[in-house]
Amino acid sequence: MARLETFSIGEPLADPSPHSYPAGEVSVMAAAADEALACQRELKRAGRNIVGEILKGQGAFVQMDHYPQGDVYDSASGSQFYYHAHRREEHGHFHLFHRPPEDNRPGEVETPSHLVAISMDRWGAPIGLFTTNRWVTGERWRCAEEVISLASDFRIDHDRPSWRVNRWITAMVKCCRPQIDTLLRHRDREMARLLAHEGDAIYEDRRIEVIGQLPLQLPHWRNTLRDNSTSPG
């Protein structure tokens, strides 16, 4: 498996830990990690993987294009994601988004907020998570605490284009809550520092793309969560 390095544009990122979360919540994260790994195993037994499921039937793989075409969107929850590629250190990555209910009304679907990106290796396994500047996805920018709250409601609950991929990506948001919380709060501190010197133009500054990045080895993270959890109830 390829390994991603920790990265930050300024303030160093500490390794995320489940220690600050109640044991019952960590149990939920551990169960979600089991679910994500189960999805990967089910596909592997059939000679497939998460990325391959997304690219299946999509024609030639072109860097920067969204896969699947038109993105994956759950009209009931307001969640959305797509896969694409343009970074040398990975095969590609998923960009994950969510909208609050008031921005997800029939006929009035507004621009979502970016939760996190999940890096994937060429074998279709997750190797890290990262946050980006606003221009990268054209998102509606919200403060970290708002985005963290949105992430708790992320859900893709249909089978298009793949039930296993949608289960997997929903589980990944749940099991990687400490990483997502850490990255988003770090993102806000970094952007506040840059805003103080450069103003709002920083949101469109093409020199600032990835703000923070954390590596992930999902089996190891699942074991960490298990070691810090208790059975609910």
N, C-alpha and C positions, 0 to 999 in steps of 0.2 A: 504493500500500500504506500502511495506517495504521502509525504508529510508536508504540511504547510507550516510556515514560521509565524510566530507572533509578530505583529506589526502595529505601529502607531505613528502618526505624523508628529507627535510631540510627547505628551505624558505617557510613560510606560504603562502597559496593561498588565495587571496581575492575573494569575490563573483564577478562574471562577471556582467557587466552592459552594456546596449545598449546606454548609454548616449554619448559615444565617437564616435558613428556612425551617419552618416547623416540620417535624419528622413526618407528619401525615401528608404534607404537601410533597415532601421528597419521595414518599411512597408512590404518589401519583406520577411524579417524574420518572421513577424507576419503571413503573408499569408501562409508561409511554415509550421508554427506551427499549423495553422488551418487545413492544408492538412494532417499533421501527425495525429492529433487528429481525423479527419474524417475517416482515414484508420482504426484507432483503434475502432471507433464506429461502422463502417460497419461490422467489424469482430465480435464485441461483440454481435450485433443483431442476428448473425447467430450462437452464442454460441462458437465462436472461438477467437483466439488472435494471435498477431504477432509471438510469439515463437512457438505456436502450428502449425502455417502454415509452418514454416521452418522444424519442426520435422515430419510433416505428411508424412507417407509412408517411413520413414527412418529406421524402425526397432527399436530395443532396443536403449535407450539413454545411451551412454557410455561417461563418462567424458574424456575430452581432444580430442575426435574425432571431426572432422569438420562436420558441418551440413549446407547445404546439402553436401553430398559426392562430392568432387571435387570443392567445393566453388561455389559462384555465380560470374560470370565474364561477363562484357559487353565489347565485342570485339571492339565496335565502340568508346567507351569513354575511355577504359583502367581502369575502376573502378572494384573493386572486394570486396567481403565480405564473411565472414563465421561466424557461431555461434558455440560456445562450452562452456564448463563449467568446473570449477575447484576451484572456490572461495566460501567460506562458506557464505559470506554476500549477495549472490545473487543467482538467479537460474542459470544464465549464462550470456554471453555477446557476442556482435557482434564485430569483428575486421574489420575495414574498411581500404581499401587501394586504391591508385590511381597511375597511371603512366602518364608521359608526352607523347605526341604523338611520339616522337623519340624512346621511349621505348615500343611502342605498335604497331609495324609494323607486318603485316601478316608474320608468320613464325619466327619472331624475337621479341617475347614478353619477356621483361626483368623483373627482380624482382621489385615489386612495393614498394612504401613507405607507411608506416603506418600513417594514419591520426589521428585516435582516436579509442577507444573502447567504446561501449555503454552497460552499465549494465542493466539487465532486472530482474524483480521480478518474483515470481512463478505464477503471474496472467498475465504475458506477457506484462507488462508495463515498460517503461524506468524509471530508478531511478538514473542514474548518468553517467558520462563520465570520462575516465581516459587515461593517456599516459603510455607507457611502454618503457623499455630498449630495445636495438636493438636485443638481443638474443631471446627475447620472441617470436617474429614473424619471425625472419630472414629477416627482411626488408632491403631495400636499404636506408641507413640513409641519410637524407638531413636536412639542417638547417631549423629552424622553419619558416622563411619567405618563403622558397621554398615550404614547405609542406602546409602552409596556402594558397599559390597560387594554389597548386594542389587541395586542398579541394574545391575551388570555382568551379572546373570543374567536381566534382564527380557526376556521374549520372548512374543509372541502368535503362535502358529504354527498358526492355523486360518483359515478363510475366513468366519467369522461375526462381524459382519454384512457385512464387506467385506474381501476378501483384500488389496486395495491399501491400505486404511486400516491394517490390522494390520501389513503390511510397513512402511508409513510410520512408524507410531508406534514400532515396534521399532528402526528405523533412527535415529529422532530421539534416542532415549536413547543410542545409541552415538555419534552424531556430536556431541552436545551434552555429552559427558562433562565438559569443563572448566567449562562453565556450571553443571552439576549439582553437581560437586565444590565449586565456589566458593560457590554458594548454600547448600548444606547446612552447610558449615563456618561460614559467616557466620551461618546460623540458630542454630547451637549457641552461638556467642559472644554473640549478642544475647539468647538465652534465658537463658544463664548470668548475664548482667548483670541481667536482670529478676528472675530467681529469687532473687538475692542480696538484693533489696530487697522483693520481694512474695511469695516462697514459691511453692508448687505451684499456688496459685490462678491464677497467670498463664496456665496451660495452658487455662483455661476462660474467660479474660477476653475478652469480646466486643469490647472496644476494640482488641485485638491480633489482627488477621486475617492480612493479608499481612505477612511479615517482611522479605523481600527480593525484588527483581524486577530482571531484566536484559532489555534489548531484544534482539531477534534479527532479522537479515536473512539468511536462509538462504543465498542465492547468494553473498553477500559472505563469510559464515563458511566456506562450502565452499572458496572461493578462498584464504582465510587458511590453512585446513588443508592444501590442496595445496602452498602455498608453504613449509610447514614439515614436509613429509613426504618420505619416500623409499619406493620400491616395496619391499614385503616381500620378504625373501630377497635 
